[in-house]
Amino acid sequence: MYDDPGASTVTRGLELHVLHAEVTMLCELIEARAAAFDFSDAGPLLFRLSEALRAYGPYAEAGLTQVRHYEICSRARAASLNLYMRWSPRS
């Protein structure tokens, strides 16, 4: 069971857990693709990550994610920038 003292209901806790897992999985996938210089799905992956973070936002605004929100957003930003820097054409 997901143990989050900020989650007031089991349903909310499970939703938060699933969103956190989705963002984490997408970050790991983006990081791996960037490291391998595989940019075949870069656009769709970044879009899915932005959608997952957008869904995660209301939990953060309600104060339910505590510090976890900042950690996951920092990781998502770093993964996105890493992919972009490797993907963007060099001048």
C-alpha positions in Angstrom: 0.0 0.0 0.0 1.2 3.5 -0.7 2.2 5.2 2.5 1.8 8.9 2.1 0.6 10.9 5.2 -0.6 13.7 3.0 -3.1 11.5 1.1 -6.5 11.7 2.7 -8.0 8.7 1.0 -6.9 5.5 -0.4 -8.0 6.5 -3.9 -6.2 9.8 -3.8 -3.1 8.0 -2.5 -3.2 5.4 -5.3 -3.7 8.1 -8.0 -0.7 10.0 -6.6 1.4 6.8 -6.6 0.5 6.0 -10.2 1.2 9.5 -11.4 4.5 9.5 -9.6 5.4 6.1 -11.1 4.5 7.3 -14.6 6.6 10.5 -14.3 9.5 8.5 -12.9 9.2 5.9 -15.7 9.1 8.6 -18.4 12.1 10.3 -16.9 14.1 7.0 -16.9 13.1 6.3 -20.5 14.1 9.8 -21.6 17.4 9.6 -19.8 18.2 6.3 -21.4 17.2 7.4 -24.8 19.3 10.6 -24.5 22.3 8.6 -23.3 22.0 6.3 -26.3 21.4 9.2 -28.7 18.1 7.7 -29.7 15.8 10.5 -30.6 13.2 8.6 -32.6 10.3 9.3 -30.1 11.7 12.5 -28.5 8.7 14.6 -29.2 6.0 12.2 -28.1 8.0 11.3 -25.0 8.4 14.9 -23.9 4.7 15.5 -24.6 3.7 12.5 -22.4 6.0 13.7 -19.7 4.4 17.2 -19.8 0.9 15.7 -19.6 1.9 13.5 -16.7 3.4 16.5 -14.9 0.2 18.5 -15.6 -1.9 15.8 -14.0 0.5 15.8 -11.0 0.2 19.5 -10.5 -3.2 19.7 -8.6 -1.8 17.3 -6.0 1.2 19.6 -5.5 -1.1 22.6 -5.2 -3.2 20.9 -2.6 -0.1 20.1 -0.6 -0.4 16.4 -0.9 3.0 15.6 -2.5 5.2 17.5 -0.1 8.9 17.5 -1.2 8.4 14.7 -3.7 6.9 17.1 -6.2 10.0 19.3 -6.4 12.2 16.2 -6.7 10.2 14.7 -9.6 9.9 18.1 -11.4 13.6 18.7 -11.1 14.3 15.3 -12.5 11.8 15.8 -15.3 13.3 19.2 -16.2 16.9 17.7 -16.2 15.8 14.8 -18.4 14.1 17.0 -20.8 17.0 19.4 -21.1 19.4 16.6 -21.5 17.4 15.1 -24.3 16.9 18.5 -25.9 20.6 19.4 -25.8 21.6 16.1 -27.4 18.8 16.3 -29.9 19.1 19.9 -31.1 21.1 20.4 -34.2 24.6 21.9 -33.7 25.3 25.2 -35.4 
